[in-house]
Amino acid sequence: MPILAKGLTLLILWGVLVVGLTRTFAARKSALTAGSVLGLITGTVAGFLLFNSFTGELPFAIIKSLVAVAFISLFIVAAFAWHKAPAPAITEFSPSLSDHPAVTAMAAFLSATVFAILAVCRLSNSGDNATVLAVCFILPAMVELWLVVYRLEPLLPSVLKMPRGGLPLLAVSLFLFIASFSPRLDLFSPLSMKVMKLIHDFVHQFFESMLIPDHPFFRTDVWDYIGMFFSNSVGFWGGLIIWFIPSALIAIAVFRQPLPSVAHVRQAATRRKLIAGHLRERRCLLFFPFFATILMAVAVYESGHPSVEYWDPKPIAVKADGAGTIHIPVKDGETDLKDGKLHKYIFLQGAKKVRFFVLYRSDELTVVLDACSICQPEGYGQSEGTVICYYCKTLIPLETVGKPGGCNPVPVSFTADAGGVHLSAVSLINTWNEQVQSAKKVPGGPE
């Protein structure tokens, strides 16, 4: 996406956040303005320093952790809103905490800071001058947009009010929406992968420790049902439930709010009119949570359909020599193992078929299987700075390829010299059988 289009999109999203802030803190717009402007400056400078002081995946890891903390905090806010929903409305004699200037300024500052950091990160992938553009153009434009929305916000319908917990939901949904367009910041794919791993580990330990593996009591059709727990759809649907829990809790909290008493009104028609008006106002409270839910749904879609093309070469067939050793030269025609791209190979021995790839990273070659010990062996693709597991969509930094654990490709024993890499065919097959095939006991698991 061109950098101008990215900047315009960010300005629109910032305008939405400004509307949410002004609707929540309508009585404290001076503190709101000061906190927002200071947050924009702080976030832009922090993002600029982050990408100019560190290289590799560290800036993205820091920003991703920041968004993750905001997402986790949203669960606490949503649970509080749900718990307090049946409580009577706060009267004018008991001022709300949101009316305090310090709370208003802090909420605006935190929201604007995280948004500005994400904006710099979003623009940083567009070219070397992206962060300079963020400082020179996007930041002043956001400040100007704040002043415009500040003036125009009172013209919006008065029935559009922010419910308890609605502002954190709106702000975090905007963060997740922006993050979903960068594979290195996306949160939904890692979340679904964690859910899938948790289910995998539980089912595996249950049937390995509590029962006899492959007990004859379990027929094939029973194992077919058990195999459902090992599909990637389990992680997706489990992650989806967790993803939308805050939205659901805040929406339920809106419906749980008690209606004002109309018992003092004598005329039945007037009572019905008042109740209908209160019901309409309560439904209007769902506008901002509904909008936030739409943003989070788009983030899920973008996570599953990233606009990134991955390098995924066709595997080259290799053979072992008489001593059972597979030799892969550093340079062979147009192939250069040290070009920074992953190079896939396939080794066939009878009915055995093993896929692996060679990658040059951190000034050294590494050899790993084209599979991990957790997911189904659908292989990996490579993008800038990462490889991706096609099964669970988890991104693995290139620096960690060759290290065991999690969804990382399974390492393979090998030796390297100036001529290329050398690995044992027997060791390669055994590693595949032990780490990939044996870990998938359900029908359709191993190849």
C-alpha positions as CSV (number, residue, x, y, z in Angstrom):
1,M,0.0,0.0,0.0
2,P,1.5,3.4,-0.9
3,I,2.6,5.5,2.0
4,L,0.1,8.2,1.3
5,A,-2.8,5.7,1.5
6,K,-1.3,4.4,4.8
7,G,-1.1,7.9,6.2
8,L,-4.7,8.7,5.2
9,T,-6.0,5.4,6.8
10,L,-4.2,6.3,10.0
11,L,-5.7,9.8,10.0
12,I,-9.2,8.3,9.7
13,L,-8.6,5.8,12.5
14,W,-7.2,8.6,14.7
15,G,-10.3,10.6,14.0
16,V,-12.4,7.7,15.2
17,L,-10.4,7.5,18.4
18,V,-10.7,11.2,19.0
19,V,-14.5,10.9,18.7
20,G,-14.4,8.2,21.3
21,L,-12.3,10.2,23.6
22,T,-14.4,13.3,23.4
23,R,-17.6,11.4,23.9
24,T,-16.1,9.7,27.1
25,F,-14.5,12.9,28.6
26,A,-16.8,15.6,27.2
27,A,-16.5,17.6,30.4
28,R,-12.7,17.7,30.5
29,K,-11.7,18.7,26.9
30,S,-8.8,20.9,28.0
31,A,-7.2,18.0,29.9
32,L,-8.1,15.7,27.0
33,T,-6.4,18.0,24.5
34,A,-3.3,18.3,26.5
35,G,-3.0,14.6,27.1
36,S,-3.6,13.7,23.5
37,V,-1.1,16.2,22.0
38,L,1.6,15.2,24.5
39,G,0.8,11.5,23.8
40,L,1.2,12.0,20.0
41,I,4.5,13.7,20.5
42,T,5.8,11.1,23.0
43,G,4.7,8.2,20.8
44,T,6.1,9.5,17.6
45,V,9.5,10.3,19.2
46,A,9.5,6.9,20.9
47,G,8.8,5.1,17.7
48,F,11.4,7.1,15.8
49,L,14.0,6.3,18.4
50,L,13.0,2.7,18.6
51,F,13.5,2.0,14.9
52,N,16.7,4.1,14.7
53,S,18.3,2.6,17.8
54,F,17.6,-1.1,17.2
55,T,17.6,-3.4,14.2
56,G,16.1,-6.7,13.4
57,E,13.0,-7.9,15.3
58,L,13.5,-6.1,18.6
59,P,11.5,-3.0,17.7
60,F,8.6,-5.1,16.5
61,A,8.8,-7.4,19.6
62,I,8.6,-4.4,21.9
63,I,5.6,-2.9,20.1
64,K,3.9,-6.3,19.9
65,S,4.3,-6.8,23.6
66,L,2.8,-3.3,24.2
67,V,-0.3,-4.2,22.1
68,A,-0.5,-7.5,23.9
69,V,-0.5,-5.8,27.3
70,A,-3.3,-3.5,26.1
71,F,-5.3,-6.5,24.9
72,I,-4.9,-8.4,28.2
73,S,-5.8,-5.3,30.2
74,L,-9.0,-5.1,28.2
75,F,-10.2,-8.3,29.8
76,I,-9.9,-6.7,33.2
77,V,-11.8,-3.6,32.1
78,A,-14.5,-5.7,30.4
79,A,-15.0,-7.9,33.5
80,F,-15.3,-4.8,35.7
81,A,-17.9,-3.3,33.3
82,W,-19.9,-6.6,33.3
83,H,-19.7,-6.8,37.1
84,K,-20.8,-3.2,37.7
85,A,-23.5,-3.3,35.1
86,P,-26.5,-4.0,37.4
87,A,-25.4,-1.2,39.8
88,P,-27.5,1.9,39.7
89,A,-26.4,4.8,37.6
90,I,-24.0,7.3,39.2
91,T,-25.8,10.4,40.3
92,E,-24.8,14.0,40.0
93,F,-23.9,14.0,43.7
94,S,-21.3,11.2,43.2
95,P,-19.0,12.5,40.5
96,S,-17.6,9.9,38.1
97,L,-13.9,9.0,38.1
98,S,-13.8,9.9,34.4
99,D,-14.5,13.5,35.3
100,H,-11.2,13.9,37.1
101,P,-8.7,15.9,35.0
102,A,-5.8,13.6,35.8
103,V,-7.7,10.5,34.7
104,T,-8.8,12.2,31.6
105,A,-5.3,13.4,30.7
106,M,-3.7,10.0,31.4
107,A,-6.3,8.1,29.3
108,A,-5.8,10.4,26.4
109,F,-2.0,10.3,26.8
110,L,-1.8,6.5,26.8
111,S,-4.2,6.1,23.9
112,A,-2.4,8.7,21.8
113,T,1.1,7.3,22.7
114,V,0.4,3.7,21.6
115,F,-1.5,4.9,18.5
116,A,1.5,7.1,17.5
117,I,4.0,4.3,18.0
118,L,1.9,2.0,15.9
119,A,1.6,4.7,13.2
120,V,5.4,5.1,13.0
121,C,5.7,1.3,12.8
122,R,3.1,1.1,10.1
123,L,4.9,3.7,8.1
124,S,8.4,2.4,8.7
125,N,7.8,-0.5,6.2
126,S,7.2,2.0,3.4
127,G,10.7,3.3,2.9
128,D,13.7,4.8,4.6
129,N,12.1,8.2,5.0
130,A,8.8,6.9,6.5
131,T,9.7,7.9,10.1
132,V,10.7,11.3,8.9
133,L,7.4,11.7,7.1
134,A,5.6,10.6,10.3
135,V,7.3,13.4,12.3
136,C,7.0,16.1,9.6
137,F,3.5,15.3,8.2
138,I,1.5,12.7,10.1
139,L,2.1,14.1,13.6
140,P,1.0,17.7,12.6
141,A,-1.9,16.3,10.6
142,M,-3.1,14.4,13.7
143,V,-2.9,17.4,15.8
144,E,-4.9,19.4,13.3
145,L,-7.4,16.6,13.0
146,W,-7.8,16.6,16.7
147,L,-8.7,20.3,16.7
148,V,-11.2,19.7,13.8
149,V,-12.9,16.8,15.5
150,Y,-12.9,18.8,18.8
151,R,-15.0,21.4,17.1
152,L,-17.3,19.0,15.1
153,E,-17.9,16.4,17.8
154,P,-20.8,18.3,19.4
155,L,-22.6,18.1,16.1
156,L,-22.8,14.3,16.2
157,P,-26.1,12.8,17.5
158,S,-26.3,13.1,21.3
159,V,-27.7,9.6,21.6
160,L,-24.3,8.2,20.6
161,K,-22.8,7.7,24.1
162,M,-19.9,5.7,25.3
163,P,-20.8,2.8,27.7
164,R,-18.7,1.8,30.6
165,G,-15.6,0.1,29.2
166,G,-16.4,1.2,25.7
167,L,-13.4,3.5,25.3
168,P,-10.7,0.9,26.1
169,L,-12.5,-1.5,23.8
170,L,-12.5,1.0,21.0
171,A,-8.8,2.0,21.5
172,V,-7.5,-1.6,21.8
173,S,-9.6,-2.6,18.7
174,L,-7.9,0.2,16.7
175,F,-4.5,-1.0,18.0
176,L,-5.2,-4.6,16.9
177,F,-6.6,-3.4,13.6
178,I,-3.4,-1.5,12.8
179,A,-1.2,-4.3,14.0
180,S,-3.0,-7.0,11.9
181,F,-1.6,-5.4,8.7
182,S,2.0,-6.2,9.8
183,P,2.7,-9.9,10.1
184,R,5.4,-9.2,12.8
185,L,2.8,-7.4,15.0
186,D,-0.2,-9.6,14.4
187,L,-1.6,-11.0,17.6
188,F,-4.4,-13.3,16.4
189,S,-2.2,-15.9,14.8
190,P,0.0,-16.4,17.9
191,L,-3.1,-16.5,20.0
192,S,-4.7,-19.3,18.0
193,M,-1.4,-21.1,17.9
194,K,-1.2,-21.0,21.7
195,V,-4.7,-22.3,22.1
196,M,-4.0,-25.1,19.6
197,K,-0.8,-26.0,21.5
198,L,-2.6,-26.0,24.8
199,I,-5.3,-28.4,23.4
200,H,-2.7,-30.5,21.8
201,D,-0.6,-30.8,24.9
202,F,-3.7,-31.6,27.1
203,V,-5.0,-34.3,24.8
204,H,-1.6,-35.8,24.2
205,Q,-0.8,-35.9,27.9
206,F,-4.2,-37.3,28.8
207,F,-4.1,-40.2,26.4
208,E,-0.4,-40.8,27.0
209,S,-0.4,-40.6,30.8
210,M,-4.0,-41.5,31.9
211,L,-4.7,-44.2,29.2
212,I,-2.8,-46.8,27.3
213,P,-1.8,-45.4,23.9
214,D,-3.7,-47.0,21.0
215,H,-5.8,-49.1,23.4
216,P,-7.9,-51.5,21.4
217,F,-11.0,-50.2,23.1
218,F,-10.7,-47.1,20.9
219,R,-12.0,-47.9,17.5
220,T,-11.0,-46.1,14.3
221,D,-14.1,-43.9,14.4
222,V,-13.3,-42.9,18.0
223,W,-9.8,-41.8,16.9
224,D,-11.4,-39.8,14.2
225,Y,-13.2,-37.8,16.8
226,I,-10.0,-37.4,18.9
227,G,-8.3,-36.3,15.7
228,M,-10.6,-33.2,15.6
229,F,-8.7,-31.8,18.6
230,F,-5.5,-31.8,16.5
231,S,-6.9,-29.8,13.6
232,N,-5.9,-26.2,13.1
233,S,-9.6,-25.2,13.2
234,V,-9.6,-25.9,17.0
235,G,-6.9,-23.2,17.6
236,F,-8.8,-20.8,15.3
237,W,-12.2,-21.2,16.9
238,G,-10.6,-21.2,20.4
239,G,-8.7,-18.1,19.6
240,L,-11.8,-16.5,18.1
241,I,-13.7,-17.0,21.3
242,I,-11.0,-15.4,23.4
243,W,-10.6,-12.6,20.9
244,F,-14.2,-11.5,21.2
245,I,-14.8,-12.1,25.0
246,P,-14.2,-8.4,25.9
247,S,-16.7,-7.2,23.3
248,A,-19.3,-9.7,24.4
249,L,-18.9,-8.8,28.1
250,I,-19.3,-5.1,27.4
251,A,-22.3,-5.6,25.2
252,I,-23.9,-7.8,27.9
253,A,-23.1,-5.1,30.4
254,V,-25.1,-2.6,28.4
255,F,-28.1,-4.8,28.4
256,R,-27.8,-5.5,32.1
257,Q,-28.0,-1.9,33.0
258,P,-31.3,-1.2,34.8
259,L,-33.8,1.1,33.3
260,P,-34.7,4.2,35.3
261,S,-37.9,3.9,37.4
262,V,-41.1,5.4,35.9
263,A,-43.4,4.4,38.6
264,H,-44.0,8.0,39.6
265,V,-45.5,8.8,36.2
266,R,-49.3,8.3,36.3
267,Q,-50.2,8.2,32.7
268,A,-49.5,4.8,31.1
269,A,-48.9,6.3,27.6
270,T,-46.2,8.6,29.1
271,R,-44.6,5.7,31.0
272,R,-44.4,3.6,27.8
273,K,-42.9,6.5,25.9
274,L,-40.3,7.1,28.6
275,I,-39.4,3.3,28.7
276,A,-39.2,3.3,24.9
277,G,-36.8,6.3,25.0
278,H,-34.6,4.6,27.6
279,L,-34.5,1.4,25.5
280,R,-33.5,3.4,22.5
281,E,-30.7,5.1,24.4
282,R,-29.5,1.7,25.7
283,R,-29.4,0.3,22.2
284,C,-27.4,3.4,21.0
285,L,-24.8,2.6,23.7
286,L,-23.9,-0.4,21.5
287,F,-22.7,1.7,18.6
288,F,-19.1,2.1,19.7
289,P,-18.7,-1.5,21.0
290,F,-20.2,-2.7,17.7
291,F,-17.8,-0.6,15.7
292,A,-14.9,-2.0,17.7
293,T,-16.1,-5.5,17.1
294,I,-16.1,-4.9,13.4
295,L,-12.5,-3.7,13.5
296,M,-11.5,-6.8,15.5
297,A,-13.2,-9.0,13.0
298,V,-11.4,-7.3,10.1
299,A,-8.1,-7.8,12.1
300,V,-8.9,-11.6,12.2
301,Y,-9.5,-11.7,8.5
302,E,-6.3,-9.8,7.7
303,S,-4.4,-12.2,10.0
304,G,-5.7,-15.2,8.1
305,H,-5.2,-13.5,4.7
306,P,-2.1,-11.4,5.0
307,S,-1.2,-9.2,2.1
308,V,2.4,-10.6,2.1
309,E,3.8,-12.9,-0.5
310,Y,6.1,-15.5,1.0
311,W,9.1,-17.0,-0.6
312,D,8.4,-20.7,-0.9
313,P,10.6,-22.4,-3.5
314,K,9.8,-25.9,-4.9
315,P,11.8,-28.5,-3.0
316,I,14.8,-30.0,-4.9
317,A,15.2,-33.7,-4.8
318,V,18.5,-34.9,-3.3
319,K,20.2,-38.3,-2.9
320,A,22.7,-39.8,-0.5
321,D,26.0,-41.2,-1.6
322,G,27.3,-44.7,-0.9
323,A,28.2,-43.7,2.7
324,G,24.7,-42.4,3.4
325,T,25.7,-38.8,3.3
326,I,23.7,-36.0,1.6
327,H,25.9,-33.3,0.1
328,I,24.5,-29.8,-0.7
329,P,27.0,-27.4,-2.3
330,V,27.0,-23.7,-1.4
331,K,26.7,-22.8,-5.1
332,D,25.1,-25.0,-7.7
333,G,24.0,-23.2,-10.9
334,E,21.7,-20.4,-9.9
335,T,21.4,-21.6,-6.3
336,D,23.4,-19.9,-3.6
337,L,22.9,-21.0,-0.1
338,K,24.3,-17.8,1.3
339,D,21.8,-15.5,-0.4
340,G,19.6,-15.2,2.7
341,K,16.7,-17.1,1.3
342,L,15.5,-20.5,2.4
343,H,16.3,-23.4,0.0
344,K,14.0,-26.4,0.2
345,Y,15.0,-30.0,-0.5
346,I,13.3,-33.4,-0.4
347,F,14.9,-36.7,0.3
348,L,13.2,-39.9,-0.8
349,Q,14.1,-43.4,0.5
350,G,11.6,-46.0,-0.3
351,A,8.3,-45.0,1.2
352,K,10.1,-42.4,3.4
353,K,9.8,-38.8,2.3
354,V,11.5,-36.0,4.3
355,R,11.4,-32.3,3.5
356,F,14.0,-29.9,4.9
357,F,15.5,-26.5,4.1
358,V,18.8,-24.7,4.4
359,L,19.0,-21.1,5.5
360,Y,21.9,-18.6,5.8
361,R,21.3,-16.4,8.9
362,S,23.5,-14.8,11.4
363,D,26.6,-15.4,9.2
364,E,26.2,-19.1,9.3
365,L,24.2,-21.9,7.6
366,T,21.6,-23.9,9.4
367,V,19.6,-27.0,8.3
368,V,16.1,-27.7,9.7
369,L,13.1,-29.8,8.8
370,D,10.3,-28.2,6.8
371,A,8.1,-29.0,9.8
372,C,7.8,-28.6,13.6
373,S,7.0,-31.1,16.3
374,I,3.6,-29.4,17.1
375,C,1.7,-28.7,13.9
376,Q,0.8,-30.8,10.9
377,P,3.8,-30.7,8.5
378,E,2.5,-28.2,6.0
379,G,5.9,-26.4,5.7
380,Y,7.2,-22.9,6.0
381,G,7.5,-19.8,3.8
382,Q,9.8,-16.8,4.2
383,S,9.1,-13.1,4.4
384,E,11.2,-10.2,5.4
385,G,12.9,-11.1,8.7
386,T,10.7,-14.1,9.4
387,V,9.5,-17.5,8.3
388,I,5.9,-18.5,8.7
389,C,4.3,-21.8,9.6
390,Y,1.6,-22.4,7.0
391,Y,-0.4,-24.6,9.4
392,C,-0.9,-22.2,12.4
393,K,0.3,-19.0,10.7
394,T,2.9,-18.4,13.5
395,L,5.8,-16.1,12.5
396,I,9.3,-17.2,13.6
397,P,12.2,-14.6,13.5
398,L,15.1,-15.7,11.2
399,E,17.4,-15.4,14.2
400,T,15.7,-18.3,16.0
401,V,15.6,-20.7,13.0
402,G,17.8,-23.6,14.0
403,K,16.8,-23.5,17.7
404,P,14.5,-26.1,19.1
405,G,11.2,-25.5,20.8
406,G,7.7,-24.3,20.0
407,C,6.7,-23.9,16.4
408,N,10.3,-23.5,15.3
409,P,11.4,-25.8,12.5
410,V,13.0,-28.9,14.0
411,P,16.9,-28.6,13.8
412,V,18.9,-31.3,11.9
413,S,22.4,-32.5,12.7
414,F,24.8,-31.4,10.0
415,T,28.3,-30.3,9.3
416,A,29.4,-27.4,7.1
417,D,32.5,-26.4,5.3
418,A,33.5,-24.1,2.5
419,G,32.0,-26.4,-0.1
420,G,28.5,-26.8,1.5
421,V,26.6,-28.7,4.1
422,H,26.7,-32.5,4.8
423,L,24.1,-34.5,6.7
424,S,23.4,-38.1,7.4
425,A,20.4,-39.6,5.6
426,V,19.7,-42.0,8.5
427,S,19.9,-39.2,11.0
428,L,17.6,-37.1,8.8
429,I,14.9,-39.8,8.6
430,N,15.2,-40.6,12.3
431,T,14.7,-37.0,13.2
432,W,11.6,-36.7,11.0
433,N,10.2,-39.9,12.4
434,E,10.8,-38.9,16.0
435,Q,10.0,-35.2,16.0
436,V,7.3,-35.0,13.3
437,Q,5.7,-38.3,12.5
438,S,5.5,-39.9,16.0
439,A,4.0,-36.7,17.4
440,K,0.9,-37.1,15.2
441,K,-0.8,-40.3,16.3
442,V,-4.2,-39.4,14.9
443,P,-5.3,-40.6,11.4
444,G,-4.1,-38.3,8.7
445,G,-1.3,-36.9,10.9
446,P,1.9,-38.3,9.5
447,E,2.9,-38.3,5.9
